[in-house]
Amino acid sequence: MWTTFHSCQWDLNYQNPAVFDSMLEEMLFLANQGVEVLRFDALAFVWKRLGTNCVNLPENHDLIEAFNAAVGIVAPATLFKAEAVVHPDEVRKYVGPEQCQLAYNAQLMALLWQALAAQDVRALERGLRQRFKLPSGCTWINYIRCHDDICWAISDEDLEAVGLEAAEHRHFLTRFYTGQLGGFACGAPFEGDARTGDARVSGTCASLVGLQKALAEGDQQEIELAIRRILLLYGIIITIGGIPLIYLGDEIGLLNDPAYCQNPAKAEDSRWLHRPAFDWELARQRSDRSAVPGRIYHGLLRLIRTQNPALTNGETEFLETGNRQVFAYCRQQGGHRVFALANFSEREQRLDAPCLGRLGLPELAVDLYAGQTVTPNQDIVMEPYQLMVMSSVKAPACR
C-alpha cells in the first residue's frame, strides 16, 4: 500500500485498468454536474513503480493523455488543472493541449517571495524568462499563498546564474520568513529537516509581509510598507498574465492564528497557522478606506479594475532594467501595450530616461493603477514597493 503524503491518504494503483475506469466515471459524473475544471492533485506523484522515487515518471503523462482523450469525447469543454510542486522544468511538462491546460505557477509564487526577501529581482526575471510562456490554449494559475506551505520551488540554475548558492539561499529564505533574521516577516517553519536545515514556511500573506509585526509595534511607517508589499505581490499576479487567485483573508489582511497549537490534532502541523476561521469583524472594516483592511481591499479592487486589452490576452515579455531591485515586463495585444515596473526595494529607486527608452516606453504614458500621466522621457523615481502599470496604444513593438 502506497501512502506518499499521509497514512490516511492511500495512493491509487493505476496499473489496474479498473482504477482508471472508476476514476474516469467519477470525472464524467462531475462534468455532467457542470464542473468545468478538474484538478489533478500531486500530479507528479500519481504513478507508482517499485525501485523508483515515484516522482515525474513518464506514465504520469500517459495517464493524463488517456483521461484527456476519454473526457474530450464526452465533455470536450472540460479543462484539467495540474498541481505539481516539483522542479519548474518538470512542472512545465505537465502543461499542454493533451496534458493539463491549466497549472498552478509555484515557480512564480516562490520567486516573488524570494525577490521580496532578497530585494533582488534577477532570479525572478531569469526563471520567468525561461518558463513562463505556455502553448496556445494553456495558461498559469497565479497565486501568492494557498492552504499549504511555501516551498522553495526555484531552480538551482536560476539562483546560481545570479551568483547565489542554491542551498544556502533557500536556508536564508526560510530563516528570513520565520523571523530568525530579525526582519519584517512572522512565519513558522514547516517540516524542517534538522540534518540539512531545509524547511518550508507557513503563515498568512499579511504576516509574512510584515503587517503582523508592524501592527503589534504600532509602527505606522511599517504598516504602510506592509500594505504596499501585499499590493505589489498581488499586482504582479493580476497583471503578468494567467488567472490570478486571491487566497481567502488576504484581501483584508488576515493575520496568523497560533490557536491551532492548543489542538492536539493540529499542533504538529504549522500550516494551521494560516488556516484560521474567517474574521467577519475584520471583513466589515473593508468599507473603511482609512482602516488597514479597507486600504488593502480597495487597493486590490483598483488592481482588478485596471483594464487594457493587453492585460486580457497579451503576450508577456520580460525586460531588463539594469536595476536589480526593479522588475519589468511588457504585455502586448495587437496595437495595445502595457508596461509594468515593480520596485522590490524598501527604498526609492530611480530609472533614468535612457533606461526607460531602452525598455521601449513611449514618450507619454498613463499609469493605469495610479491614474496618473507619466513622461518616461524623464527620469522616474519609484517609491518603496511601488507598482506602475503604464499603457500605450500607438507605439512600436516590444523589443
C-alpha positions in Angstrom: 0.0 0.0 0.0 1.4 3.4 -1.1 0.8 6.4 1.2 3.0 9.2 -0.2 1.7 12.1 1.9 -0.2 10.7 4.9 -1.1 7.3 6.4 -4.8 8.0 5.8 -4.3 9.1 2.2 -3.9 5.9 0.1 -2.4 6.3 -3.4 -4.3 4.7 -6.3 -2.9 1.8 -8.4 -3.4 3.0 -11.9 -1.7 -0.1 -13.2 -5.1 -1.7 -12.6 -7.4 -0.8 -15.5 -10.4 -0.9 -13.2 -9.0 2.0 -11.2 -8.7 4.1 -14.4 -12.3 3.2 -15.4 -13.6 4.1 -11.9 -11.8 7.5 -11.9 -13.0 8.3 -15.4 -16.5 7.5 -14.3 -16.2 10.0 -11.4 -14.8 12.6 -13.8 -17.7 12.3 -16.2 -20.2 12.4 -13.3 -18.6 15.7 -12.2 -18.6 17.1 -15.7 -22.3 16.2 -16.0 -23.0 18.2 -12.9 -21.5 21.3 -14.6 -17.9 21.1 -13.3 -15.7 22.8 -15.9 -12.2 22.3 -14.4 -10.8 19.1 -12.8 -7.7 19.4 -10.6 -5.1 16.7 -10.5 -3.6 16.9 -7.1 0.1 16.0 -6.6 0.2 15.1 -10.3 4.0 14.4 -10.2 3.4 11.5 -7.7 0.5 9.8 -9.4 2.2 6.7 -10.9 4.0 4.2 -8.7 6.8 1.8 -9.6 8.9 -0.2 -7.2 12.6 0.7 -7.3 12.0 4.4 -8.2 11.2 7.5 -6.2 7.8 7.6 -7.9 8.2 11.3 -8.9 7.7 12.5 -12.5 7.5 9.0 -14.0 6.7 9.0 -17.7 3.4 7.1 -17.1 2.1 10.3 -15.4 1.9 11.9 -18.8 0.4 8.8 -20.5 -2.3 8.8 -17.8 -3.2 12.4 -18.3 -3.3 11.9 -22.1 -5.7 9.0 -21.7 -8.0 10.9 -19.4 -7.9 13.8 -21.9 -8.8 11.6 -24.8 -11.8 10.0 -23.0 -13.2 13.1 -21.3 -12.7 15.1 -24.6 -15.2 12.8 -26.3 -18.0 13.2 -23.8 -17.3 16.6 -22.3 -14.9 18.5 -24.6 -15.2 21.8 -22.7 -13.7 20.3 -19.5 -10.3 21.5 -18.6 -7.6 19.8 -16.5 -5.6 21.7 -13.9 -2.2 20.5 -12.7 -1.0 20.8 -9.1 2.7 19.7 -9.3 5.1 21.4 -6.9 8.4 20.0 -8.3 11.3 21.4 -10.3 9.9 24.1 -12.6 11.2 22.3 -15.7 9.1 19.3 -14.7 6.0 21.4 -14.0 6.2 22.8 -17.4 6.0 19.3 -19.0 2.5 18.8 -17.4 1.1 21.7 -19.4 -0.2 21.3 -22.9 -3.3 20.6 -25.1 -3.0 16.9 -24.4 -1.8 17.3 -20.8 -3.3 19.9 -18.4 -4.5 23.1 -19.9 -4.1 24.9 -16.6 -1.3 24.7 -13.9 -0.5 26.3 -10.6 2.5 28.5 -11.0 4.5 27.5 -8.0 7.7 28.9 -9.5 6.2 32.4 -9.7 4.9 32.2 -6.2 8.3 31.1 -4.8 10.3 33.6 -6.9 8.1 36.5 -5.8 8.7 35.7 -2.1 12.4 35.2 -2.9 12.7 38.6 -4.6 10.9 40.3 -1.7 13.3 38.9 0.9 16.4 39.4 -1.2 15.3 42.8 -2.7 16.8 41.4 -5.9 14.7 40.5 -9.0 17.4 38.8 -11.1 16.3 35.2 -10.3 12.7 36.1 -10.7 13.4 37.6 -14.1 15.5 34.7 -15.3 13.1 32.0 -14.1 10.1 33.5 -15.8 12.0 34.3 -19.0 12.9 30.5 -19.1 9.5 29.0 -18.4 6.6 31.5 -18.3 5.5 31.0 -21.9 3.0 28.2 -22.4 1.4 26.5 -25.5 -1.6 28.1 -27.1 -4.8 27.4 -25.2 -3.0 26.9 -21.9 -2.4 29.3 -19.0 -1.0 29.6 -15.5 -2.9 29.8 -12.3 -1.0 32.5 -10.3 -1.1 32.7 -6.6 0.7 34.3 -3.6 -0.4 31.9 -0.9 -2.6 28.8 -0.6 -3.8 26.4 2.2 -0.4 24.7 2.1 3.1 25.9 2.9 5.5 27.9 0.8 8.1 25.6 -0.6 11.1 27.0 -2.5 10.2 25.6 -5.9 13.1 27.5 -7.5 15.6 26.1 -10.0 19.2 25.8 -8.6 20.3 27.0 -12.0 18.3 30.2 -11.7 19.8 31.0 -8.4 23.4 30.1 -9.3 23.2 32.1 -12.6 22.8 35.3 -10.5 25.6 34.4 -8.1 23.6 32.7 -5.3 24.5 29.4 -3.8 21.2 27.5 -4.0 21.1 25.5 -0.8 22.4 28.4 1.3 19.9 30.8 -0.3 17.0 28.5 0.5 18.1 28.4 4.1 18.3 32.2 4.1 14.7 32.4 2.8 13.4 30.0 5.4 15.2 31.9 8.2 14.0 35.2 6.8 10.3 34.3 6.7 10.3 32.6 10.0 11.7 35.7 11.7 15.1 34.3 12.6 16.9 37.2 10.9 15.0 40.0 12.6 13.2 41.2 9.5 9.6 42.1 8.9 8.2 38.5 8.5 6.3 36.4 11.0 6.1 32.9 9.7 6.8 29.4 11.0 8.8 26.5 9.6 7.0 23.5 8.2 8.5 20.0 8.1 12.0 21.2 8.9 14.9 18.8 8.4 17.3 19.1 11.4 20.1 17.4 9.4 20.0 19.6 6.3 18.3 22.7 7.6 15.8 22.5 4.8 12.2 23.6 5.6 9.2 25.2 4.1 7.3 28.2 5.5 3.8 28.7 6.9 2.0 32.0 7.5 -0.6 34.3 6.1 0.4 36.8 3.4 -0.1 39.7 5.7 2.0 38.2 8.5 4.8 37.2 6.1 5.0 40.7 4.6 5.3 42.4 8.0 1.8 43.6 8.8 1.5 41.5 12.0 4.8 42.8 13.4 4.0 46.4 12.4 0.5 46.3 14.0 1.9 44.8 17.2 4.5 47.6 17.4 2.1 50.4 16.3 4.6 51.4 13.7 2.7 53.4 11.0 5.6 53.5 8.6 6.0 49.8 8.7 2.2 49.3 8.4 2.4 51.4 5.2 5.2 49.3 3.8 3.5 46.0 4.6 0.3 47.1 2.8 2.5 48.1 -0.2 4.1 44.7 -0.2 0.7 43.0 -0.3 -0.4 45.1 -3.2 2.9 44.7 -5.1 2.7 40.9 -5.0 -0.9 40.8 -5.9 -0.5 43.5 -8.5 2.1 41.3 -10.3 0.0 38.1 -10.4 -3.0 40.2 -11.6 -1.2 41.9 -14.5 1.5 39.4 -15.5 -0.7 37.0 -17.5 -2.7 34.0 -16.4 -5.5 33.5 -13.9 -4.9 35.2 -10.5 -6.2 33.7 -7.3 -6.8 35.6 -4.1 -6.5 33.4 -1.0 -9.3 34.0 1.4 -8.3 36.6 4.0 -5.5 38.2 2.1 -8.0 40.8 0.8 -8.4 42.1 4.4 -5.0 41.5 5.8 -5.9 38.4 7.9 -3.0 37.6 10.3 -1.6 34.3 11.7 -3.7 32.4 14.2 -1.5 30.5 16.7 -4.5 28.9 18.4 -4.0 25.7 16.5 -1.2 24.9 18.9 -3.9 24.2 21.6 -5.5 21.5 19.4 -3.6 18.1 19.7 -4.9 17.1 16.3 -3.3 20.2 14.6 -0.4 21.2 16.9 2.2 19.3 14.8 1.2 21.0 11.5 2.2 24.6 11.3 0.1 25.1 8.2 -2.9 25.7 10.5 -1.2 29.0 11.4 -2.7 30.4 8.1 -5.9 28.4 8.2 -7.9 30.4 10.8 -11.6 30.9 10.9 -12.6 33.8 8.7 -12.7 37.1 10.7 -16.0 38.7 9.8 -15.4 41.6 12.2 -12.2 42.4 10.3 -14.1 41.9 7.0 -16.7 44.6 8.0 -13.8 47.1 8.1 -13.2 46.7 4.4 -15.5 49.6 3.6 -13.4 52.0 5.7 -10.7 53.2 3.4 -8.7 54.6 6.3 -8.6 51.2 8.1 -5.9 48.7 7.2 -8.4 46.1 5.9 -10.1 48.8 3.8 -6.8 50.0 2.4 -5.9 46.5 1.3 -9.3 45.7 0.0 -9.7 48.8 -2.1 -6.2 48.6 -3.3 -7.0 45.1 -4.7 -10.2 46.3 -6.2 -8.2 49.0 -8.0 -5.8 46.4 -9.4 -8.6 44.2 -10.5 -10.4 47.1 -12.3 -7.2 48.1 -14.1 -8.3 47.5 -17.7 -6.5 47.2 -21.0 -6.8 44.7 -23.9 -3.1 43.8 -23.4 -3.8 42.7 -19.9 -6.6 40.3 -21.1 -4.8 38.3 -23.8 -1.5 39.9 -24.3 1.8 38.1 -24.7 4.3 38.7 -21.8 7.9 39.8 -22.4 10.3 40.2 -19.5 12.6 43.3 -19.7 15.9 44.2 -18.1 16.0 47.5 -16.3 19.7 47.3 -15.3 18.5 47.8 -11.7 18.4 44.6 -9.6 15.6 46.0 -7.4 13.1 46.7 -10.3 11.2 44.0 -12.1 9.8 44.9 -15.5 7.6 43.2 -18.1 5.6 44.2 -21.2 2.2 42.8 -22.2 1.1 43.3 -25.8 -2.1 42.5 -27.7 -2.3 44.0 -31.2 -1.6 47.7 -31.0 -2.1 47.7 -27.2 0.8 47.6 -24.9 1.2 47.7 -21.1 4.5 48.1 -19.3 4.8 47.1 -15.6 7.5 48.3 -13.3 7.7 46.8 -9.8 10.1 48.1 -7.1 11.0 45.2 -4.8 13.1 47.5 -2.5 12.2 49.3 0.7 13.9 52.3 -0.7 13.2 54.6 -3.7 14.7 53.5 -7.0 15.5 55.8 -9.9 15.2 54.7 -13.5 16.8 57.3 -15.8 15.4 58.3 -19.2 17.9 56.3 -21.3 17.0 53.2 -19.4 13.3 53.8 -19.9 14.0 54.4 -23.6 15.8 51.1 -23.9 12.7 49.4 -22.3 10.6 50.8 -25.2 8.4 53.0 -23.1 6.6 55.7 -25.1 7.2 59.4 -24.5 3.8 59.7 -22.8 2.0 57.0 -20.8 -0.7 56.6 -18.3 -0.2 54.7 -15.1 -3.5 52.7 -15.1 -3.1 51.7 -11.5 -2.4 55.2 -10.0 -4.4 57.1 -12.6 -1.6 59.4 -13.4 0.2 60.6 -16.5 3.9 59.5 -16.8 6.5 61.0 -19.0 9.2 58.3 -19.5 11.4 60.7 -21.4 12.3 62.0 -17.9 13.7 60.0 -15.0 11.2 58.0 -12.9 11.7 57.8 -9.2 9.8 54.8 -7.8 8.6 54.8 -4.2 9.3 51.7 -2.0 7.4 48.7 -3.2 5.6 50.8 -5.9 4.0 49.1 -8.8 3.4 51.1 -12.0 1.2 49.7 -14.8 1.7 52.0 -17.8 -0.3 51.9 -21.0 0.4 52.9 -24.5 -1.7 52.2 -27.6 0.2 53.5 -30.6 3.8 52.5 -30.1 6.4 50.2 -31.7 6.5 46.6 -30.7 8.3 45.4 -27.6 12.0 44.9 -28.1 
